[in-house]
Amino acid sequence: MPLLVKLSTTLRKQVPGYDPNTGLDLEFVPGESAEGLIQRLGLDPKRIKIIMVNGRSAALDQELRDGDRVGLFPPVGGG
């Protein structure tokens, strides 16, 4: 089963072919961490503020499992 990746706001423009309606299905790589996935997408891990795996907060070193749903969010400003 592929990984389903959903990107938020400005991250969407940084990944070619990303469709915000469907997300991105990527091949599962055994042993890959969230950070590895972020790098595989061509994103800078320092630009990711929140990682969600299957609806739960995760760290960069979280090992991903086949079929996981991953959400990535950049820092958000406001006031």
Biopython code that builds the backbone (N, CA, C, O; Angstrom):
import numpy as np
from Bio.PDB.StructureBuilder import StructureBuilder

atoms = [
    (1, "MET", "N", (0.843, -1.182, 0.000)),
    (1, "MET", "CA", (0.000, 0.000, 0.000)),
    (1, "MET", "C", (0.889, 1.247, 0.000)),
    (1, "MET", "O", (1.877, 1.293, 0.732)),
    (2, "PRO", "N", (0.562, 2.231, -0.787)),
    (2, "PRO", "CA", (1.395, 3.440, -0.812)),
    (2, "PRO", "C", (1.167, 4.323, 0.415)),
    (2, "PRO", "O", (0.189, 4.169, 1.146)),
    (3, "LEU", "N", (2.082, 5.233, 0.610)),
    (3, "LEU", "CA", (1.914, 6.284, 1.613)),
    (3, "LEU", "C", (1.057, 7.379, 0.978)),
    (3, "LEU", "O", (1.237, 7.706, -0.195)),
    (4, "LEU", "N", (0.140, 7.938, 1.739)),
    (4, "LEU", "CA", (-0.627, 9.089, 1.277)),
    (4, "LEU", "C", (-0.054, 10.313, 1.963)),
    (4, "LEU", "O", (-0.061, 10.400, 3.191)),
    (5, "VAL", "N", (0.442, 11.255, 1.181)),
    (5, "VAL", "CA", (1.061, 12.468, 1.712)),
    (5, "VAL", "C", (0.177, 13.657, 1.399)),
    (5, "VAL", "O", (-0.220, 13.865, 0.252)),
    (6, "LYS", "N", (-0.126, 14.432, 2.422)),
    (6, "LYS", "CA", (-0.896, 15.675, 2.267)),
    (6, "LYS", "C", (-0.003, 16.827, 2.702)),
    (6, "LYS", "O", (0.580, 16.798, 3.786)),
    (7, "LEU", "N", (0.099, 17.831, 1.859)),
    (7, "LEU", "CA", (0.929, 19.000, 2.136)),
    (7, "LEU", "C", (0.043, 20.214, 2.385)),
    (7, "LEU", "O", (-1.010, 20.366, 1.766)),
    (8, "SER", "N", (0.473, 21.058, 3.279)),
    (8, "SER", "CA", (-0.285, 22.252, 3.615)),
    (8, "SER", "C", (0.334, 23.495, 2.984)),
    (8, "SER", "O", (1.550, 23.582, 2.809)),
    (9, "THR", "N", (-0.494, 24.418, 2.658)),
    (9, "THR", "CA", (-0.174, 25.782, 2.192)),
    (9, "THR", "C", (1.026, 25.856, 1.263)),
    (9, "THR", "O", (0.996, 25.292, 0.169)),
    (10, "THR", "N", (2.074, 26.537, 1.679)),
    (10, "THR", "CA", (3.206, 26.831, 0.795)),
    (10, "THR", "C", (3.983, 25.590, 0.369)),
    (10, "THR", "O", (4.680, 25.633, -0.645)),
    (11, "LEU", "N", (3.886, 24.499, 1.101)),
    (11, "LEU", "CA", (4.605, 23.280, 0.726)),
    (11, "LEU", "C", (4.069, 22.690, -0.566)),
    (11, "LEU", "O", (4.802, 22.024, -1.297)),
    (12, "ARG", "N", (2.804, 22.927, -0.851)),
    (12, "ARG", "CA", (2.168, 22.360, -2.046)),
    (12, "ARG", "C", (2.866, 22.795, -3.332)),
    (12, "ARG", "O", (2.994, 22.010, -4.271)),
    (13, "LYS", "N", (3.311, 24.032, -3.371)),
    (13, "LYS", "CA", (3.941, 24.574, -4.581)),
    (13, "LYS", "C", (5.361, 24.049, -4.773)),
    (13, "LYS", "O", (5.926, 24.178, -5.859)),
    (14, "GLN", "N", (5.938, 23.463, -3.736)),
    (14, "GLN", "CA", (7.335, 23.023, -3.782)),
    (14, "GLN", "C", (7.504, 21.585, -4.276)),
    (14, "GLN", "O", (8.625, 21.132, -4.505)),
    (15, "VAL", "N", (6.386, 20.868, -4.439)),
    (15, "VAL", "CA", (6.456, 19.478, -4.888)),
    (15, "VAL", "C", (5.753, 19.360, -6.236)),
    (15, "VAL", "O", (4.527, 19.452, -6.308)),
    (16, "PRO", "N", (6.523, 19.157, -7.304)),
    (16, "PRO", "CA", (5.923, 19.063, -8.639)),
    (16, "PRO", "C", (4.882, 17.947, -8.709)),
    (16, "PRO", "O", (5.097, 16.844, -8.206)),
    (17, "GLY", "N", (3.755, 18.257, -9.341)),
    (17, "GLY", "CA", (2.707, 17.279, -9.538)),
    (17, "GLY", "C", (1.793, 17.064, -8.351)),
    (17, "GLY", "O", (0.935, 16.182, -8.384)),
    (18, "TYR", "N", (1.960, 17.857, -7.299)),
    (18, "TYR", "CA", (1.117, 17.686, -6.119)),
    (18, "TYR", "C", (-0.293, 18.197, -6.405)),
    (18, "TYR", "O", (-0.468, 19.300, -6.923)),
    (19, "ASP", "N", (-1.289, 17.392, -6.064)),
    (19, "ASP", "CA", (-2.695, 17.775, -6.228)),
    (19, "ASP", "C", (-3.316, 17.914, -4.837)),
    (19, "ASP", "O", (-3.454, 16.916, -4.131)),
    (20, "PRO", "N", (-3.695, 19.137, -4.426)),
    (20, "PRO", "CA", (-4.237, 19.331, -3.084)),
    (20, "PRO", "C", (-5.553, 18.597, -2.829)),
    (20, "PRO", "O", (-5.926, 18.386, -1.675)),
    (21, "ASN", "N", (-6.255, 18.207, -3.884)),
    (21, "ASN", "CA", (-7.512, 17.481, -3.707)),
    (21, "ASN", "C", (-7.295, 16.014, -3.352)),
    (21, "ASN", "O", (-8.060, 15.441, -2.577)),
    (22, "THR", "N", (-6.271, 15.418, -3.907)),
    (22, "THR", "CA", (-6.046, 13.986, -3.690)),
    (22, "THR", "C", (-4.796, 13.684, -2.876)),
    (22, "THR", "O", (-4.641, 12.570, -2.377)),
    (23, "GLY", "N", (-3.907, 14.654, -2.735)),
    (23, "GLY", "CA", (-2.636, 14.397, -2.067)),
    (23, "GLY", "C", (-1.682, 13.709, -3.022)),
    (23, "GLY", "O", (-1.808, 13.823, -4.242)),
    (24, "LEU", "N", (-0.739, 13.005, -2.458)),
    (24, "LEU", "CA", (0.304, 12.367, -3.258)),
    (24, "LEU", "C", (0.497, 10.945, -2.755)),
    (24, "LEU", "O", (0.787, 10.736, -1.577)),
    (25, "ASP", "N", (0.338, 9.967, -3.638)),
    (25, "ASP", "CA", (0.613, 8.575, -3.297)),
    (25, "ASP", "C", (2.061, 8.287, -3.637)),
    (25, "ASP", "O", (2.488, 8.454, -4.780)),
    (26, "LEU", "N", (2.818, 7.849, -2.632)),
    (26, "LEU", "CA", (4.223, 7.521, -2.833)),
    (26, "LEU", "C", (4.491, 6.083, -2.435)),
    (26, "LEU", "O", (3.838, 5.537, -1.546)),
    (27, "GLU", "N", (5.447, 5.488, -3.095)),
    (27, "GLU", "CA", (5.850, 4.127, -2.764)),
    (27, "GLU", "C", (6.389, 4.067, -1.335)),
    (27, "GLU", "O", (7.167, 4.925, -0.917)),
    (28, "PHE", "N", (5.966, 3.048, -0.599)),
    (28, "PHE", "CA", (6.461, 2.816, 0.750)),
    (28, "PHE", "C", (7.892, 2.290, 0.665)),
    (28, "PHE", "O", (8.179, 1.369, -0.099)),
    (29, "VAL", "N", (8.784, 2.883, 1.455)),
    (29, "VAL", "CA", (10.169, 2.436, 1.537)),
    (29, "VAL", "C", (10.401, 1.919, 2.956)),
    (29, "VAL", "O", (10.412, 2.710, 3.899)),
    (30, "PRO", "N", (10.588, 0.601, 3.128)),
    (30, "PRO", "CA", (10.784, 0.057, 4.473)),
    (30, "PRO", "C", (11.940, 0.745, 5.200)),
    (30, "PRO", "O", (13.013, 0.951, 4.633)),
    (31, "GLY", "N", (11.699, 1.097, 6.470)),
    (31, "GLY", "CA", (12.721, 1.730, 7.299)),
    (31, "GLY", "C", (12.840, 3.231, 7.127)),
    (31, "GLY", "O", (13.634, 3.867, 7.820)),
    (32, "GLU", "N", (12.068, 3.813, 6.216)),
    (32, "GLU", "CA", (12.159, 5.256, 5.981)),
    (32, "GLU", "C", (11.497, 6.027, 7.120)),
    (32, "GLU", "O", (10.419, 5.668, 7.592)),
    (33, "SER", "N", (12.163, 7.086, 7.545)),
    (33, "SER", "CA", (11.619, 7.970, 8.577)),
    (33, "SER", "C", (10.838, 9.105, 7.918)),
    (33, "SER", "O", (10.872, 9.285, 6.700)),
    (34, "ALA", "N", (10.135, 9.862, 8.756)),
    (34, "ALA", "CA", (9.440, 11.042, 8.243)),
    (34, "ALA", "C", (10.449, 11.997, 7.600)),
    (34, "ALA", "O", (10.168, 12.588, 6.557)),
    (35, "GLU", "N", (11.610, 12.146, 8.213)),
    (35, "GLU", "CA", (12.636, 13.024, 7.644)),
    (35, "GLU", "C", (13.091, 12.522, 6.279)),
    (35, "GLU", "O", (13.290, 13.321, 5.364)),
    (36, "GLY", "N", (13.258, 11.211, 6.130)),
    (36, "GLY", "CA", (13.636, 10.643, 4.837)),
    (36, "GLY", "C", (12.594, 10.922, 3.776)),
    (36, "GLY", "O", (12.930, 11.236, 2.634)),
    (37, "LEU", "N", (11.324, 10.808, 4.152)),
    (37, "LEU", "CA", (10.238, 11.112, 3.221)),
    (37, "LEU", "C", (10.276, 12.579, 2.818)),
    (37, "LEU", "O", (10.120, 12.905, 1.641)),
    (38, "ILE", "N", (10.479, 13.455, 3.775)),
    (38, "ILE", "CA", (10.548, 14.893, 3.504)),
    (38, "ILE", "C", (11.673, 15.185, 2.522)),
    (38, "ILE", "O", (11.497, 15.964, 1.585)),
    (39, "GLN", "N", (12.817, 14.568, 2.732)),
    (39, "GLN", "CA", (13.949, 14.773, 1.825)),
    (39, "GLN", "C", (13.659, 14.178, 0.448)),
    (39, "GLN", "O", (14.039, 14.755, -0.571)),
    (40, "ARG", "N", (12.988, 13.029, 0.417)),
    (40, "ARG", "CA", (12.635, 12.416, -0.867)),
    (40, "ARG", "C", (11.714, 13.321, -1.670)),
    (40, "ARG", "O", (11.765, 13.327, -2.899)),
    (41, "LEU", "N", (10.871, 14.086, -0.982)),
    (41, "LEU", "CA", (9.993, 15.041, -1.655)),
    (41, "LEU", "C", (10.737, 16.295, -2.123)),
    (41, "LEU", "O", (10.176, 17.125, -2.837)),
    (42, "GLY", "N", (12.000, 16.425, -1.717)),
    (42, "GLY", "CA", (12.785, 17.601, -2.102)),
    (42, "GLY", "C", (12.552, 18.792, -1.190)),
    (42, "GLY", "O", (12.866, 19.928, -1.547)),
    (43, "LEU", "N", (11.996, 18.530, -0.003)),
    (43, "LEU", "CA", (11.725, 19.602, 0.961)),
    (43, "LEU", "C", (12.830, 19.655, 2.005)),
    (43, "LEU", "O", (13.494, 18.654, 2.274)),
    (44, "ASP", "N", (13.017, 20.824, 2.585)),
    (44, "ASP", "CA", (13.995, 21.015, 3.652)),
    (44, "ASP", "C", (13.328, 20.680, 4.988)),
    (44, "ASP", "O", (12.358, 21.341, 5.360)),
    (45, "PRO", "N", (13.817, 19.672, 5.721)),
    (45, "PRO", "CA", (13.205, 19.318, 7.006)),
    (45, "PRO", "C", (13.117, 20.488, 7.986)),
    (45, "PRO", "O", (12.238, 20.505, 8.848)),
    (46, "LYS", "N", (14.010, 21.458, 7.863)),
    (46, "LYS", "CA", (13.981, 22.625, 8.751)),
    (46, "LYS", "C", (12.767, 23.517, 8.483)),
    (46, "LYS", "O", (12.396, 24.344, 9.315)),
    (47, "ARG", "N", (12.157, 23.336, 7.314)),
    (47, "ARG", "CA", (10.986, 24.148, 6.932)),
    (47, "ARG", "C", (9.661, 23.475, 7.304)),
    (47, "ARG", "O", (8.589, 23.999, 7.001)),
    (48, "ILE", "N", (9.737, 22.327, 7.954)),
    (48, "ILE", "CA", (8.536, 21.606, 8.371)),
    (48, "ILE", "C", (8.363, 21.813, 9.870)),
    (48, "ILE", "O", (9.255, 21.480, 10.650)),
    (49, "LYS", "N", (7.231, 22.356, 10.273)),
    (49, "LYS", "CA", (6.975, 22.637, 11.686)),
    (49, "LYS", "C", (6.176, 21.520, 12.351)),
    (49, "LYS", "O", (6.437, 21.164, 13.500)),
    (50, "ILE", "N", (5.205, 20.972, 11.630)),
    (50, "ILE", "CA", (4.343, 19.932, 12.199)),
    (50, "ILE", "C", (4.305, 18.744, 11.239)),
    (50, "ILE", "O", (4.134, 18.898, 10.030)),
    (51, "ILE", "N", (4.469, 17.548, 11.821)),
    (51, "ILE", "CA", (4.340, 16.297, 11.075)),
    (51, "ILE", "C", (3.218, 15.504, 11.737)),
    (51, "ILE", "O", (3.213, 15.312, 12.953)),
    (52, "MET", "N", (2.283, 15.056, 10.938)),
    (52, "MET", "CA", (1.192, 14.220, 11.436)),
    (52, "MET", "C", (1.251, 12.880, 10.696)),
    (52, "MET", "O", (1.343, 12.844, 9.469)),
    (53, "VAL", "N", (1.199, 11.792, 11.448)),
    (53, "VAL", "CA", (1.147, 10.458, 10.855)),
    (53, "VAL", "C", (-0.118, 9.789, 11.376)),
    (53, "VAL", "O", (-0.267, 9.565, 12.578)),
    (54, "ASN", "N", (-1.017, 9.476, 10.467)),
    (54, "ASN", "CA", (-2.307, 8.868, 10.823)),
    (54, "ASN", "C", (-3.051, 9.693, 11.873)),
    (54, "ASN", "O", (-3.659, 9.145, 12.792)),
    (55, "GLY", "N", (-2.992, 11.020, 11.723)),
    (55, "GLY", "CA", (-3.730, 11.922, 12.597)),
    (55, "GLY", "C", (-3.082, 12.208, 13.935)),
    (55, "GLY", "O", (-3.690, 12.851, 14.791)),
    (56, "ARG", "N", (-1.846, 11.736, 14.134)),
    (56, "ARG", "CA", (-1.147, 11.976, 15.393)),
    (56, "ARG", "C", (0.167, 12.693, 15.135)),
    (56, "ARG", "O", (0.829, 12.470, 14.121)),
    (57, "SER", "N", (0.531, 13.554, 16.072)),
    (57, "SER", "CA", (1.782, 14.286, 15.970)),
    (57, "SER", "C", (2.959, 13.310, 15.938)),
    (57, "SER", "O", (2.971, 12.316, 16.664)),
    (58, "ALA", "N", (3.940, 13.603, 15.095)),
    (58, "ALA", "CA", (5.098, 12.724, 14.938)),
    (58, "ALA", "C", (6.374, 13.558, 14.878)),
    (58, "ALA", "O", (6.331, 14.760, 14.615)),
    (59, "ALA", "N", (7.497, 12.913, 15.122)),
    (59, "ALA", "CA", (8.813, 13.547, 15.056)),
    (59, "ALA", "C", (9.490, 13.189, 13.735)),
    (59, "ALA", "O", (9.042, 12.297, 13.014)),
    (60, "LEU", "N", (10.568, 13.894, 13.434)),
    (60, "LEU", "CA", (11.318, 13.629, 12.209)),
    (60, "LEU", "C", (11.819, 12.191, 12.147)),
    (60, "LEU", "O", (11.906, 11.610, 11.065)),
    (61, "ASP", "N", (12.149, 11.612, 13.304)),
    (61, "ASP", "CA", (12.705, 10.260, 13.305)),
    (61, "ASP", "C", (11.640, 9.160, 13.337)),
    (61, "ASP", "O", (11.971, 7.979, 13.437)),
    (62, "GLN", "N", (10.367, 9.546, 13.254)),
    (62, "GLN", "CA", (9.274, 8.554, 13.238)),
    (62, "GLN", "C", (9.434, 7.639, 12.037)),
    (62, "GLN", "O", (9.482, 8.110, 10.901)),
    (63, "GLU", "N", (9.518, 6.335, 12.277)),
    (63, "GLU", "CA", (9.593, 5.381, 11.176)),
    (63, "GLU", "C", (8.198, 5.180, 10.600)),
    (63, "GLU", "O", (7.236, 4.952, 11.335)),
    (64, "LEU", "N", (8.102, 5.266, 9.299)),
    (64, "LEU", "CA", (6.816, 5.143, 8.622)),
    (64, "LEU", "C", (6.496, 3.688, 8.337)),
    (64, "LEU", "O", (7.390, 2.853, 8.199)),
    (65, "ARG", "N", (5.197, 3.397, 8.249)),
    (65, "ARG", "CA", (4.728, 2.044, 7.957)),
    (65, "ARG", "C", (3.906, 2.064, 6.672)),
    (65, "ARG", "O", (3.355, 3.088, 6.268)),
    (66, "ASP", "N", (3.849, 0.917, 6.064)),
    (66, "ASP", "CA", (3.092, 0.752, 4.831)),
    (66, "ASP", "C", (1.653, 1.238, 5.029)),
    (66, "ASP", "O", (0.974, 0.813, 5.964)),
    (67, "GLY", "N", (1.194, 2.127, 4.151)),
    (67, "GLY", "CA", (-0.172, 2.627, 4.186)),
    (67, "GLY", "C", (-0.407, 3.836, 5.079)),
    (67, "GLY", "O", (-1.540, 4.299, 5.203)),
    (68, "ASP", "N", (0.654, 4.356, 5.706)),
    (68, "ASP", "CA", (0.494, 5.538, 6.569)),
    (68, "ASP", "C", (-0.017, 6.733, 5.787)),
    (68, "ASP", "O", (0.234, 6.873, 4.590)),
    (69, "ARG", "N", (-0.747, 7.599, 6.499)),
    (69, "ARG", "CA", (-1.174, 8.898, 5.973)),
    (69, "ARG", "C", (-0.318, 9.950, 6.665)),
    (69, "ARG", "O", (-0.316, 10.042, 7.893)),
    (70, "VAL", "N", (0.407, 10.740, 5.883)),
    (70, "VAL", "CA", (1.353, 11.710, 6.422)),
    (70, "VAL", "C", (0.935, 13.119, 6.020)),
    (70, "VAL", "O", (0.722, 13.396, 4.840)),
    (71, "GLY", "N", (0.820, 14.004, 6.999)),
    (71, "GLY", "CA", (0.529, 15.412, 6.751)),
    (71, "GLY", "C", (1.722, 16.255, 7.161)),
    (71, "GLY", "O", (2.280, 16.065, 8.241)),
    (72, "LEU", "N", (2.111, 17.176, 6.309)),
    (72, "LEU", "CA", (3.255, 18.051, 6.586)),
    (72, "LEU", "C", (2.807, 19.506, 6.538)),
    (72, "LEU", "O", (2.102, 19.933, 5.624)),
    (73, "PHE", "N", (3.243, 20.261, 7.560)),
    (73, "PHE", "CA", (2.822, 21.654, 7.705)),
    (73, "PHE", "C", (4.035, 22.547, 7.945)),
    (73, "PHE", "O", (4.900, 22.206, 8.751)),
    (74, "PRO", "N", (4.110, 23.695, 7.249)),
    (74, "PRO", "CA", (5.183, 24.653, 7.497)),
    (74, "PRO", "C", (4.840, 25.520, 8.720)),
    (74, "PRO", "O", (3.723, 25.467, 9.234)),
    (75, "PRO", "N", (5.818, 26.317, 9.176)),
    (75, "PRO", "CA", (5.483, 27.282, 10.251)),
    (75, "PRO", "C", (4.396, 28.230, 9.768)),
    (75, "PRO", "O", (4.368, 28.618, 8.600)),
    (76, "VAL", "N", (3.506, 28.597, 10.675)),
    (76, "VAL", "CA", (2.403, 29.487, 10.333)),
    (76, "VAL", "C", (2.502, 30.717, 11.214)),
    (76, "VAL", "O", (2.677, 30.614, 12.429)),
    (77, "GLY", "N", (2.389, 31.869, 10.600)),
    (77, "GLY", "CA", (2.427, 33.124, 11.365)),
    (77, "GLY", "C", (1.033, 33.696, 11.508)),
    (77, "GLY", "O", (0.105, 33.293, 10.807)),
    (78, "GLY", "N", (0.901, 34.600, 12.384)),
    (78, "GLY", "CA", (-0.388, 35.246, 12.579)),
    (78, "GLY", "C", (-0.343, 36.107, 13.812)),
    (78, "GLY", "O", (0.671, 36.183, 14.506)),
    (79, "GLY", "N", (-1.426, 36.737, 14.067)),
    (79, "GLY", "CA", (-1.400, 37.583, 15.237)),
    (79, "GLY", "C", (-2.735, 38.136, 15.588)),
    (79, "GLY", "O", (-2.860, 38.875, 16.565)),
]
sb = StructureBuilder()
sb.init_structure("model")
sb.init_model(0)
sb.init_chain("A")
sb.init_seg("    ")
for serial, (resi, resn, name, xyz) in enumerate(atoms, 1):
    if name == "N":
        sb.init_residue(resn, " ", resi, " ")
    sb.init_atom(name, np.array(xyz, "f"), 0.0, 1.0, " ", f" {name:<3s}", serial, name[0])
structure = sb.get_structure()
